[in-house]
Amino acid sequence: MFTNTKIEIQALSEKVGKKITNVGNISLLEIKQEEIINLFKSSGVLLFRDFENDLDTFTEFSNSLSTNFMDYTGGAFNRRIINNNATILTVNDFQDEVKLHGEMYYTNKPPLMLWFFCANPPLQDGETIVCDGQQFFDELSNSMKDLLSKKKLKFPGNYTKESWQKKFKTNDLNVVKEICQGNGMKVKTNEDESIDFQFICPAIHKSRDGKHDVFINSLLPAKKINPKLVCFDDDSEITDEIISELNEIAEKITVEISWQKGDILMIDNTRIMHGRRAFSDNQRDIYIRLCFPAFAF
């Protein structure tokens, strides 16, 4: 329990997460790190609200609790660098809905922790959504649990020469192949210097303590973006009925976060899936950092 009387702690939802609200005009940096860490480990996602946060505070605060920040090389989306810091990236280069997913679960080296910062909220819509992957697994039908325990997911795709140069920030195809293979992808190069790739992974992972099953992966957004490509590892179809059940569960347990200026969100990427609602204005300005905890996890 937090000892600082100038903050208030409330449940983010019935099942997961906590909201830490500033009620005494203090800085985030005044909160004891040990108390944040303990609450994060138990809750999976923390929302820090009503603190006087700017980009510098966000950077300092996330630096104090994290290590090995990633620059999103090989990531699925286009993300602009903020403030000349390759580890602070915008998530606003398109406005469509993003289904619940674990960050970079299309590689075998996803970050363990995520940070989001609201530099400016949208005029409306654009909520970030989260859910507990442990709860998601518990909500699956027995037949779905059985299916997903027996079959893995296959994510195939193709990068043109222009697209892999942009995504991997290099003109050297050998460097790209090395990165992909290091991320567990099978890679085939073509005469036009495009590459075909595929990544196979489970839909269900064990929790950090090994006691729980966690549904966390990139299936739902990948299936929406490339419905005919994503399949099981034996090349069998992931049917509309399967996706329908997963989407129904997702909507049932989703928690929406309506952003306020200065909000900071801290997410356990081994347990919590996230996404966002669509939006239509140009005001939304949300940043992300991908990293690993600077504490025992």
N, C-alpha and C positions, 0 to 999 in steps of 0.2 A: 504494500500500500504506500502511496506517496505521502511523504511527511510534510511537503510544502503546502501550507494552507492557502496560498495564493493561486492555486489551480484547482479545477473541479474535474472529476473523472466520471464519465457516464458511459453506458453501453452504447456502442455504435448500432448494434442490433441484438436480438434475443440470443443469437447463436455465436456471433463472432465480433471481435473488434472492440476498441475503446476510443472514446473521444476525450481529449485532454484540452480543457478550455482555460484560458487565462482570465482570471477574475481579480487579479491583484496587480496588474500593470508590471509584470516581470518579463525578463528575457527568457527565451527557450534555453539559453546557455546556463541559466541559473538552476535548472532542474538537475537533480543528481542522476548521473548516467546509469548507475546501478538500478535505480528504480525504473527508468525507461526500459532498460534491457529486460528486466524481470517481467514487466507488463507486456512487452513485445513478444517474448517467448510464449507466454500463456495465451495471448489474445490473437496473435497472427497479423493484425493490422491496427495501426494507431493513427488517428487524425488529430493533429495539433491545430487549434483554432483560436483566433483573437489575440495572437501574438503579433508584435510589430515586426513582421518578417519582410525582408527584401531578398534579392538574389544573393547578396553577400552573406546574410545570416543563414539562408538555406544552405549555401556552400559550406560555411563553417560548421554548422550543426551536423550536416550529413557526413562531413569529413571526420568529425569527432567520434562517430560511431561505426565507421565503415572503412574498408580497405579494398585494394585491387579494383578500382573503378574501371569499367569497360567503355570502349569508344564506339560500340555498335557496328564494328566491321563485320560485314556479312549479314547484317540484319535484314528483315523482310521488308521494312517500310523505309521511305525516305525521311530522314530526320535532320533538321538543320542544327548546326552547332550554335550554342548561345555563349556570348561574352568571350569568344575565342577559347573556350574550354571544351575540348572534344568529349568530355564526360558529362556535359550538361546539354541536353538535347530537347528540342521542341517535339510535341506530339500532335501538332496542328496542321500538318501539311495536306490533310484531306479532312472532310467533315462527315464521312459516313459512319454508321454504327460499326463498332468493333465488338465481336462476340467475346464472351469470357474465355480466358486462356491463361496459361502460365507463360511468363516472358521468356522467349527464345527456347521454348521446348521443342523446337525443330533442330536443335543441336544437342550434343551430349555434354555441353558445358554451359548451362544456363546460369545466370547470376542467382545467388541465394537470397538477395535482398534488393528491393526497389525503393526509390524515393520519388515522390511527385511534389511539385510546387506550383501553386496557383499564382502566377504573376498578374493575371487578370481573368476574372470569371466571364463566362458567356452571358449574353443578355437573357437567354433562356435555353433550356435543354442542355445537351452536352454533359450530362452527369457522368462521372466515373462510376463504374459498377464493380462490386467485389462479391465474392462468395467463398465459403470455406470448402476446400476440396475434400476434407474428411466428411463433412455433411453431405456433399454431393455424392460420394461413394455410398453412404448409408441410404440415400434416397433411391439408388438404382434398383430396378427389379432384380430378382434372383437370376433370371435368365440373362440379363444384361451383364451382371457381375461375372457370370460364368463365361459369357462370350468374350468380354474384355480381358479376362484373366488368361484366356487361351490364345487370343490373337493380338498381334501388335499392329500399330499404325504405320502406314507407308506414305511418306510425303515425297513424291517425285516432282521434278520441275526442270526448267531450262533457263539459262541466262545467256542472252546474246553477249557478244564481245563488249558492246557499249554498256550494257547493264552490269556485267561483272566488274568492269573497270570502275564504275561508280560505286557499287556496293562494297567492294573490297579495297577501294582506294589504292589501286596499283594497276600498272599496265603489264605486269609480269604474270603470265598464265601459270607458271610453275609455283609462284607464291600463292595464287588462288587455290590451286590443287592441294597445296600443302595445308592451307587453312581449312579447307573443306574436309580433307581426310582427318585432320586433327579434331574436327568437330563431329567425327563419326559418319560423315557422308561418303557414299560411293560416287565417284566422279568419272565421267567419260567426256573426252574432248572431241570436237568435231572439226572438219576441214575448214569451216568458216570461223574457227576460233570461238565458237559458242561452246557452252558446256551443258551436258545433261547430268543431273544429280538425283540422288534419292537418299532419304534418311528414314530409318526404321527405329521405332521406339515404343515402349509400352504406353497405354492410356492411363494406367494405374501405377502409382509409385508407393513405396513404403514411406511412412512419416520418419522424421529425423530420429525418433526414439525406437523405430521399428515395430511399434505396437499397433499402428493404425494403417489402413489402406487409404490412399489419397487419390482422387480423380483429379489429375492436373496434367494438361497437355495443350497442344495448339489445334486440336481437331475442329472445334466449332468455327473459328474464323477461317481456317484453311478450307474447310468444306464449303463455306459460303463463297469464298473468293474463287476456288478452283473445284467446283462440285464433281467434275468428271475425272479429276486426277487423283485425289486423295482416296486411298483404299486400305484394305488390310494387307498384312505382309504376305499373304498367300494370293494376293491379287483379287480376292473376292470383294464384292461391292459393300460399301458402308451405306446401307439403304436409307431411304427417306424415313422409314419407320424408326430406325435406330436414332437418327438425328432428331426426329420429332420427340422421342422420349427424353433425349438429353436436353433439348431446348425447353421442354416443359419443366424439367427439374431446375434448370438454370433460372428460369423466370420465377419459380416458386421460392428459391432461396437467395435470390439476388438482393444485395443491399445497395441502394443508390446514394451517392455522395454529391450533393449540390454544392458546387464550389463557392467559396468566399475568398476574396483577395487575401493573400498571405497564408492560406492554408498549406500545411505540409502533411503528406501521407507517407507512412512508413509501412512497407508490405513484406511479409515473409513469402518469398517466391517458391518455397518448397511446399506450401500449404494453401496459399490464397491465390485464386484466379481473379483476374481483373479484366475490364473492358470499358466500353463507354457507349452512351447513347449518341445518336446522330445530333448534329446541330447545324444551324444555317447562318449564323452571324460571324463576323470576323473579329469579334472581341475576345474570344476564348484564347488564352495564352497559358498553356500548361507545360511544364518542363519535367523531364525524367532523368534520373541517374540510375545506372545499373552497377551493382557492386556486390561485395561480400562483407559479412559482419566482422568488425574488429573486436569481437568477443567470442567466447566459447559458444558454439551453436550446435 
